Amino acid sequence: MNMTFSPLGDQAIVIELGNEINEQTEQQVRKVAALLESRQPKWMVEFIPAFVTVAVFYDPCLAVYDKVEMELERLLAHLGEDIPAESRTVEIPVCYGGKFGPDLEFVAQHNKLTPREVIDIHTAGTYSVHMIGFAPGFPFIGGMSERIAAPRRDSPRIRIPERTVGIAGMQTGVYPIETPGGWQLIGRTPLRLFRPENDPPTLLLAGDKVIFKEISEDDYHAWEEDPDAENP
């Protein structure tokens, strides 16, 4: 497996596993993450998987960059087919349009579709969580059909409600907390994505598969009022 190492400041190293986002690179990122999780080097503080990289943060009191790179090379030399690239499939219920998805009409018009067709296409796919970033628990989700791709808003909104589902380019995602943002908003889920009381504190993890399921507004409110329904 081809990989390169480069410093990220004075307390981290970036492992680059490819130069384009595809299934093969995604599997390699998951394998590296699984290996680091299982071995837990003493000098490692944390690791962060992304689209084609894994950033490894280390304690400079326990190791310097050269030592970290050398040990990572030795560790990753054992990365083979025996290291599982496991992923979960998580179903995300979504109430589309209306007050929950004010940009659904725009996405439909932009792609010369009806809102119903946008919903049908969005719920038809199986998606991959490429990385968690931007905000706590925010999943960058790939695999969306280009038929419903849409540009970011020219003027970002100052406040987007938590759990809102959006589209930007060829990606879809869910805002886990209230935050500014420029994605086109098409719906909202009753599930909390950011769960600081849990370990890990996020519903989704890099490498997870995601399926979106349409629900009604009544179902949304019923689900939201039942905390036990948040744990599928």
N, C-alpha and C positions, 0 to 999 in steps of 0.2 A: 504494500500500500504506500503510495506517495504522500508524504506530508512534509510541511516545512514548519520551522519554529522561529518566532520573532518576539522581541521584548515588548511589553506593554507597560510603560512606566518602569519603576524600579522594584515592583512587587508582583509582577504578573508576566506570564508568557502565553502567547497565542499559538495554538496548534492549528494550522490550516490544512484541511483535508481535501480540498477541491477548489475549483474556480467557477463552478456553476451549481445552481440549485437543482438537484435531481434525486431520484430515489436511492441511487447508489451512495452518493455523498451523505444523504440523510441517514442511511444505515450506518455508515462509518462514524458519523458524529454520535449516534446512539451507542455504538459499541465502545467508543472511547469514554463516553460518559459512564457507561455501565462498569467499565474496568476501573475507572477512577473511584467510583462509588464503592466498589468491592475492596479495593486495595487501600485507599485512604492513606497516602504517604504522610508522615508526621509533619512535614513542613507545609502541607497543603492547607490553605484556609478555606477555599471554596473553588468550584469550577462552574463556568457558565457556558452551556452549549448555545450555538447560534446557527445561522443558515449553513455555513460551510466551515465553521471554526469552533474550537472549544478554548475558552480563556481559562487559564489556571492561575489562581492567586496564591501566593506563598508568603510565609513569614520570613522576612529578611534576617531575623535573628537566628533562624534555624538553617537557612540555605541561601546561597547566592545564585544568580541567574545561571551560570555555567553548570553548577551542580544540578539545578532543577532540570535543565535541558538534557543533561547526560542521563539522569535517572528516568526522565520521561521517555527518552529514546529506548532505554533498556526495558522499561515497563511495556511500552507499546509494541516492542518487537514480538511480544507474545499475543498480540491482537490477531485472532484468527477466527475461523468459522465456529470455534467452540465458545466464543464469547457471545452470549445472546444479545440481539438487538431488539429487545422486547418493546412492545408498545401496547397501550390500552386503546380501546375504542370508547369514547365518551359521547353520549347523546345530549345535545343542547336543545331544549324546547324554546321556541321563539314565537312571540306574537308579532306579526308583521304589520307594517303600515300604520296609518292613523297617527295618534299622538306618540306612539312608540317608534314609528319609522317615518319621520317627516320627509325623507328624501327618496322614498320608494318610487314615487311618481317620476322624479328626475332620472333615476337609474333606468326606469322603464322607457322614458322618452329618449334618453341618450342612446339606448340600444334598439330603438324602434320595436319595443315590446310592450305588452300590457303588464300592469303590476302583478296580475295573476301568474303570468309566464315567468316573471322574475322570481317570484316565490317558489314556483315549481322547479326552476333550474337551481336555485340556491339550496333547496332541500333534497335535490337528487344526488348530490355528490358525496363522496367520502374524502375528507380533507386531512391535511397533515399540519401539525403544529411545528413550525420551523424553529421558533424561538420565543422566549418570554422576555419582554423588555418594554421600554418607554414609560410604563407605569407598573406598579406592583401587580403581577398576575396577568398583564396584557399579553394575549397570544397573537403572534403573527401567523396567520393560517393560510397556507397555500393549497393549490389544487382546485381553485375556483374556475368555473367555465368563463372563457373570454367573452361569451355571449352576454354576460351581465357586468363586465368590467366597467369601471367608471372613474373619472379623475377625482382627485381631492378637490374640496371646495376652494374657490379663490380666496375667500375670507373665512378662516377657521372660527368655529363657535367658541365663545369664552367658557361655556359650561355645558358639558354633555353628561346626562344622567348615567350613573353606574349601571352596568349590565346591558348597555345599548350595543346592538350589533351593527357593524358598519362595513363599508366596502371602500377600498382605495386601490386603484389600478387593478391588478389581477389578484389582489389579496382580500380576504375578509378577516374580521376580528371582532372582539368584544371588549368594550371599555369596562374594566373591573371596578374602577372607582370614578367618582365625578371628577372630570378633568377637562381642560380645553382640548380641542381636536378638530381636524379638518376632513375626517372621513365622511362619506355619504351614509346617512343613518337609515337603516331599512327595517329595524325591529328591536325588540328587547326580550331578554330572557329573565325568568324569575330566579334563576340560579345565581348564587354569589360565586364569582371567580376568585376574588381575593379573600382568603380565610385566615387572618393572622393568628387565630387560636389553634390552627392545625400545623402539623409538620409533615410534609412541606405546606407552606401557607397559601398554596394556589390549587385551584381545582384542576387546571391543565398543566402539563409538563411538556417540554420539548420532546418531540417524537410521538406524542399521542395522536391518534386518529380521531376525527370529529365528524359526527353526523348531526345535521340540524333538522329538527322536527317542528312543523308548524302546529301551534296551539291557538285556541281562541282567547279573547280577552277575559272571558269568564274563567277559563282554565288557568290563565296567567294569574289572576287575583287569588284563585283557590290555592294554587301552588305556592304563591308568595306568602299566604297566610298560614301554610302548614310547614313548619321548619323541618319536619322529618322528610318532606319531599325533596329537600335540597341534597340529599345524600343518595343518589341513584346507585 
